[in-house]
């Protein structure tokens, strides 16, 4: 693949994710400032989800045209057909317009006039594609890691492009990914209790970041988020990131999901023990796990879903291409590449997903899966 392929698409996608991260940061700060941190109250998350989906759709349509634009995303305009959804829609429209007003900071053009309710609903509704083996499909997870978002912890904004069933580029925004790795495993509860009056998580914990990569380039890049309250504008500088060179399991760090709902922690723990992993696992919400591997902050991410759970393409597409271009390996637990050509789910997935910083660790884990699977009860 020649290097100039998808250069324009990647550039636009990176800028869109920056705008989306700023949007999420503003919504999350309001959420933390009002102390609405119950995971049962998901309305602020819904505002962020739907608003990110709307602005992403609007920018992509503005740049590449509405015709033949295919966007696969998690949210659905059906949510607005429910009772008591008028306030939600109003909040989304306000959030979208506020965020679009910052677009020039990121080298994107704002709309000439404020978007109305109809235009926002059209933009969200445009994201109803189901993907598939042919054509070009943008894949968006507007807020990956709902619990992390609500708690002021880790979450991600993920945008990828799939062309004829292959992921060709990925952008991963991690608004709360701190500069120092050790802060990843230190939850923000302490921070929340000590600075409720001014919950500026990104300033206090080191700026968030956006990682991105283009298939076949052999490079993955990282940019810091630019603060919205300063006059700093695009272009934003970037640095190369690479996976860790650690290949000794005793020195390797394992990332795994925080939630037990759709992941089997005990099987993962058994595998970790059998290959000689000794470090405490790093439990992080969302696709930030892929970012940690691409940046060299962890070496392994394993996810074995409980029976019946189907992995969705938007939970993995952007992270996979970034890890692979940073020098890592991502396959299913049988050692086969993940198949993004079957629609909205990773159909035919062999048992689980294993992402590693290198081939040596990856092969040991695959072998361990084969050795212990029959007694796993998964």
C-alpha positions as CSV (number, residue, x, y, z in Angstrom):
1,X,0.0,0.0,0.0
2,X,1.5,3.3,-1.0
3,X,2.0,5.8,1.7
4,X,-0.3,8.6,0.3
5,X,-3.3,6.2,0.4
6,X,-5.8,7.3,2.9
7,X,-3.7,10.3,4.0
8,X,-6.6,12.8,3.6
9,X,-9.0,10.4,5.4
10,X,-6.6,9.9,8.3
11,X,-6.0,13.6,8.6
12,X,-9.7,14.4,8.8
13,X,-10.3,11.5,11.2
14,X,-7.6,12.6,13.6
15,X,-9.0,16.2,13.7
16,X,-12.6,14.9,14.2
17,X,-11.4,12.7,17.2
18,X,-9.7,15.7,18.7
19,X,-13.0,17.7,18.6
20,X,-14.9,14.6,20.0
21,X,-12.4,14.3,22.9
22,X,-12.9,18.0,23.8
23,X,-16.6,17.5,23.6
24,X,-16.5,14.5,26.0
25,X,-14.1,16.3,28.3
26,X,-16.6,19.2,28.7
27,X,-19.5,16.8,29.3
28,X,-17.5,14.8,31.8
29,X,-16.4,17.8,33.7
30,X,-20.0,19.0,34.1
31,X,-20.9,15.5,35.2
32,X,-18.2,15.4,37.8
33,X,-18.8,18.9,39.0
34,X,-22.4,18.1,39.8
35,X,-21.4,14.9,41.5
36,X,-23.7,12.8,39.3
37,X,-21.3,9.8,39.4
38,X,-23.8,7.0,39.8
39,X,-23.3,4.4,37.0
40,X,-27.0,4.0,36.9
41,X,-27.5,7.6,35.7
42,X,-26.3,7.2,32.1
43,X,-27.9,10.4,30.7
44,X,-24.7,12.4,30.5
45,X,-23.0,9.5,28.8
46,X,-25.9,9.4,26.3
47,X,-25.5,13.1,25.6
48,X,-21.8,12.5,24.9
49,X,-22.4,9.4,22.8
50,X,-25.0,11.0,20.6
51,X,-23.2,14.3,20.3
52,X,-19.9,12.7,19.2
53,X,-21.9,10.6,16.7
54,X,-23.6,13.7,15.3
55,X,-20.4,15.8,14.9
56,X,-18.5,12.8,13.4
57,X,-21.2,12.2,10.9
58,X,-21.5,15.9,10.1
59,X,-17.8,16.4,9.5
60,X,-17.5,13.2,7.4
61,X,-20.5,14.2,5.3
62,X,-19.1,17.7,4.8
63,X,-15.7,16.4,3.8
64,X,-16.6,13.3,1.7
65,X,-20.2,14.0,0.7
66,X,-23.4,12.3,1.9
67,X,-23.7,10.0,-1.1
68,X,-22.1,6.6,-0.5
69,X,-21.1,7.6,3.0
70,X,-21.4,4.5,5.2
71,X,-21.0,4.9,9.0
72,X,-21.3,2.0,11.4
73,X,-21.9,3.3,15.0
74,X,-23.4,2.3,18.3
75,X,-26.2,4.8,18.9
76,X,-29.6,5.0,17.3
77,X,-32.1,7.9,16.8
78,X,-34.7,5.5,18.2
79,X,-33.7,6.7,21.6
80,X,-35.5,10.0,20.9
81,X,-38.8,8.3,20.3
82,X,-39.0,7.4,24.0
83,X,-41.1,9.4,26.5
84,X,-39.2,12.3,28.2
85,X,-36.6,12.4,25.5
86,X,-37.1,16.1,24.7
87,X,-34.6,17.3,27.3
88,X,-32.0,14.8,26.0
89,X,-32.4,16.0,22.4
90,X,-32.1,19.6,23.5
91,X,-28.9,18.8,25.4
92,X,-27.5,17.0,22.4
93,X,-28.2,19.8,20.0
94,X,-26.7,22.3,22.4
95,X,-23.6,20.1,22.9
96,X,-23.1,19.6,19.2
97,X,-23.3,23.3,18.4
98,X,-20.9,24.2,21.2
99,X,-18.4,21.7,19.9
100,X,-18.7,22.7,16.3
101,X,-17.9,26.3,17.3
102,X,-14.4,25.0,18.3
103,X,-13.8,23.3,15.0
104,X,-11.5,26.0,13.6
105,X,-9.0,25.2,16.4
106,X,-8.5,21.8,14.8
107,X,-8.4,23.0,11.2
108,X,-12.0,22.0,10.5
109,X,-14.7,24.2,9.2
110,X,-17.7,25.1,11.4
111,X,-21.2,25.2,9.9
112,X,-22.2,28.6,8.7
113,X,-25.3,28.6,10.9
114,X,-26.2,26.8,14.1
115,X,-27.5,23.2,13.4
116,X,-31.1,22.7,14.1
117,X,-32.8,19.7,15.7
118,X,-33.6,18.2,12.3
119,X,-30.0,18.4,11.1
120,X,-28.6,16.9,14.3
121,X,-31.1,14.0,14.0
122,X,-30.2,13.5,10.3
123,X,-26.5,13.3,11.2
124,X,-27.1,10.7,14.0
125,X,-29.4,8.7,11.8
126,X,-26.8,8.6,9.0
127,X,-24.8,6.2,11.2
128,X,-27.0,3.2,10.6
129,X,-24.8,1.2,8.2
130,X,-24.1,-2.5,9.1
131,X,-20.7,-2.7,7.3
132,X,-19.9,-5.8,5.4
133,X,-17.2,-7.3,3.0
134,X,-17.3,-4.7,0.3
135,X,-17.2,-0.9,0.1
136,X,-15.9,1.8,2.5
137,X,-17.3,1.9,6.0
138,X,-16.4,4.4,8.8
139,X,-16.7,2.6,12.2
140,X,-17.3,4.7,15.3
141,X,-17.5,4.1,19.0
142,X,-18.4,7.5,20.3
143,X,-17.7,6.8,24.0
144,X,-16.1,3.4,24.7
145,X,-16.0,2.7,28.4
146,X,-19.3,4.0,29.9
147,X,-18.3,3.3,33.5
148,X,-15.0,4.9,33.0
149,X,-16.6,8.0,31.6
150,X,-19.1,8.3,34.4
151,X,-16.4,7.8,37.1
152,X,-14.0,10.3,35.6
153,X,-11.8,7.4,34.7
154,X,-10.5,6.0,31.4
155,X,-12.7,5.9,28.3
156,X,-12.0,6.3,24.6
157,X,-13.3,7.7,21.3
158,X,-12.6,5.4,18.5
159,X,-12.9,6.0,14.7
160,X,-11.7,3.6,12.1
161,X,-12.1,3.1,8.3
162,X,-12.7,-0.3,6.8
163,X,-12.3,-0.8,3.1
164,X,-13.4,-4.1,1.6
165,X,-13.4,-5.8,4.9
166,X,-10.0,-4.6,6.0
167,X,-9.2,-1.9,8.6
168,X,-7.1,0.6,6.8
169,X,-6.8,3.3,9.4
170,X,-7.6,3.9,13.1
171,X,-7.8,6.8,15.5
172,X,-8.1,6.4,19.2
173,X,-8.8,9.3,21.5
174,X,-8.0,8.8,25.1
175,X,-9.0,12.0,26.9
176,X,-7.9,10.8,30.4
177,X,-4.8,8.8,29.4
178,X,-2.2,10.3,31.7
179,X,1.4,11.1,30.8
180,X,2.7,8.7,33.5
181,X,1.9,5.1,33.1
182,X,1.6,4.4,36.8
183,X,-1.4,6.7,37.0
184,X,-3.3,4.4,34.7
185,X,-3.8,1.8,37.5
186,X,-4.6,4.5,40.1
187,X,-8.2,5.4,39.9
188,X,-9.4,8.9,40.0
189,X,-11.4,8.6,43.2
190,X,-8.7,10.4,45.2
191,X,-8.6,13.2,42.7
192,X,-12.4,13.6,42.7
193,X,-12.5,13.9,46.5
194,X,-9.7,16.4,46.7
195,X,-10.7,18.7,43.9
196,X,-14.5,18.5,43.5
197,X,-14.6,22.3,43.1
198,X,-12.5,22.2,39.9
199,X,-12.5,18.8,38.3
200,X,-9.9,19.4,35.6
201,X,-8.8,15.8,35.2
202,X,-6.8,16.3,32.0
203,X,-4.7,19.1,33.6
204,X,-4.1,17.4,36.9
205,X,-3.3,14.0,35.5
206,X,-1.3,14.9,32.4
207,X,-2.9,15.7,29.1
208,X,-5.0,13.1,27.2
209,X,-3.8,11.9,23.9
210,X,-4.9,10.8,20.4
211,X,-3.2,7.8,18.8
212,X,-3.5,7.0,15.1
213,X,-2.1,4.7,12.4
214,X,-2.5,3.9,8.7
215,X,-2.4,0.3,7.5
216,X,0.9,-0.6,5.9
217,X,2.8,2.4,7.1
218,X,4.7,0.6,9.9
219,X,4.1,3.7,12.1
220,X,1.8,4.7,14.9
221,X,1.6,8.2,16.1
222,X,0.6,10.0,19.3
223,X,-0.6,13.6,19.7
224,X,-1.4,15.4,23.0
225,X,-4.8,16.8,23.3
226,X,-4.8,20.6,22.9
227,X,-6.6,22.5,25.6
228,X,-9.7,24.3,24.5
229,X,-9.1,27.3,26.7
230,X,-5.9,28.4,25.1
231,X,-5.1,29.9,21.7
232,X,-3.0,27.0,20.6
233,X,-4.3,25.9,17.2
234,X,-3.6,23.3,14.5
235,X,-1.2,21.9,13.3
236,X,-0.6,19.7,16.3
237,X,2.8,18.0,16.7
238,X,3.0,14.2,16.9
239,X,5.5,11.6,18.0
240,X,6.0,8.0,17.0
241,X,5.1,5.3,19.5
242,X,6.3,1.7,19.5
243,X,5.3,-1.4,21.4
244,X,7.5,-2.6,24.3
245,X,10.5,-4.8,23.6
246,X,9.8,-6.9,26.8
247,X,9.4,-10.6,25.8
248,X,9.9,-12.2,29.1
249,X,6.5,-13.1,30.6
250,X,7.8,-12.4,34.2
251,X,8.4,-8.8,33.2
252,X,5.3,-8.3,31.1
253,X,2.2,-6.3,32.1
254,X,-1.2,-7.7,31.3
255,X,-4.2,-5.4,30.5
256,X,-7.7,-6.7,31.0
257,X,-11.2,-5.3,31.2
258,X,-12.4,-3.8,34.5
259,X,-16.0,-5.2,34.1
260,X,-16.6,-8.8,34.7
261,X,-19.9,-8.7,32.8
262,X,-18.6,-9.7,29.4
263,X,-15.1,-11.0,30.2
264,X,-13.8,-14.1,32.0
265,X,-11.2,-12.9,34.5
266,X,-10.6,-16.3,36.1
267,X,-9.6,-17.9,32.8
268,X,-7.3,-14.9,32.0
269,X,-5.7,-15.3,35.4
270,X,-5.1,-19.0,34.8
271,X,-3.5,-18.3,31.5
272,X,-1.3,-15.5,33.0
273,X,-0.2,-17.9,35.7
274,X,0.6,-20.7,33.2
275,X,2.8,-18.6,31.0
276,X,4.6,-17.1,34.0
277,X,3.2,-13.6,34.2
278,X,4.0,-12.2,37.7
279,X,2.9,-8.6,37.6
280,X,-0.5,-7.5,38.9
281,X,-2.9,-7.0,35.9
282,X,-3.6,-3.5,34.8
283,X,-7.4,-3.3,34.7
284,X,-8.6,-0.4,32.5
285,X,-11.9,0.6,31.0
286,X,-12.3,0.8,27.2
287,X,-9.9,0.6,24.3
288,X,-7.3,2.5,26.3
289,X,-5.9,-1.1,26.7
290,X,-4.9,-1.0,23.0
291,X,-3.4,2.4,23.5
292,X,-1.3,1.1,26.4
293,X,0.1,-1.7,24.3
294,X,0.8,0.6,21.3
295,X,2.6,3.1,23.6
296,X,4.7,0.4,25.3
297,X,3.1,0.8,28.7
298,X,1.8,-2.8,28.7
299,X,2.6,-5.9,26.8
300,X,-0.5,-8.1,26.7
301,X,-4.3,-7.6,26.4
302,X,-6.5,-10.7,26.5
303,X,-10.2,-10.9,26.4
304,X,-12.3,-14.0,26.7
305,X,-16.0,-13.3,26.5
306,X,-18.5,-15.4,28.3
307,X,-20.5,-17.7,26.2
308,X,-23.1,-16.0,23.9
309,X,-21.4,-12.6,24.0
310,X,-20.5,-11.3,20.5
311,X,-17.6,-8.8,20.1
312,X,-18.6,-5.7,18.1
313,X,-16.3,-4.3,15.4
314,X,-16.3,-0.7,16.9
315,X,-14.8,-2.0,20.1
316,X,-11.7,-3.2,18.4
317,X,-11.1,-1.8,14.8
318,X,-9.2,1.3,15.7
319,X,-7.2,-0.3,18.4
320,X,-6.1,-3.3,16.4
321,X,-4.6,-1.3,13.5
322,X,-2.8,1.1,15.9
323,X,-1.2,-1.8,17.8
324,X,-0.2,-3.7,14.7
325,X,1.4,-0.6,13.0
326,X,3.2,0.1,16.3
327,X,4.8,-3.3,16.0
328,X,2.4,-5.5,17.9
329,X,0.3,-8.6,17.1
330,X,-3.4,-9.0,17.4
331,X,-5.3,-12.2,16.6
332,X,-8.1,-14.3,18.0
333,X,-7.2,-17.1,20.5
334,X,-6.6,-19.5,17.6
335,X,-4.0,-17.3,16.1
336,X,-6.1,-16.0,13.2
337,X,-6.5,-12.3,12.3
338,X,-9.7,-10.7,13.4
339,X,-12.3,-10.5,10.6
340,X,-14.0,-7.1,10.2
341,X,-15.9,-8.1,7.0
342,X,-18.9,-9.8,8.5
343,X,-21.0,-6.8,9.6
344,X,-21.3,-5.2,13.0
345,X,-19.9,-8.2,14.9
346,X,-16.6,-10.1,14.8
347,X,-18.2,-13.3,13.6
348,X,-16.2,-16.5,13.6
349,X,-14.0,-15.3,16.5
350,X,-12.0,-18.3,17.9
351,X,-12.6,-18.1,21.7
352,X,-11.2,-14.7,22.4
353,X,-8.8,-11.9,21.5
354,X,-5.1,-11.7,22.3
355,X,-3.1,-8.6,21.6
356,X,0.7,-8.6,22.4
357,X,3.6,-6.3,22.0
358,X,5.5,-9.1,20.1
359,X,5.5,-12.5,18.6
360,X,7.3,-14.3,21.4
361,X,4.7,-13.5,24.1
362,X,1.9,-14.0,21.6
363,X,3.0,-17.5,20.7
364,X,3.3,-18.5,24.4
365,X,-0.2,-17.3,25.1
366,X,-1.7,-19.1,22.1
367,X,0.0,-22.3,23.2
368,X,-1.4,-21.8,26.7
369,X,-4.9,-21.3,25.4
370,X,-4.8,-24.6,23.5
371,X,-3.3,-26.3,26.6
372,X,-6.0,-25.1,29.0
373,X,-9.1,-24.5,27.0
374,X,-10.9,-27.8,27.6
375,X,-11.0,-27.3,31.3
376,X,-12.0,-23.6,31.2
377,X,-15.8,-24.1,31.2
378,X,-16.2,-21.1,28.9
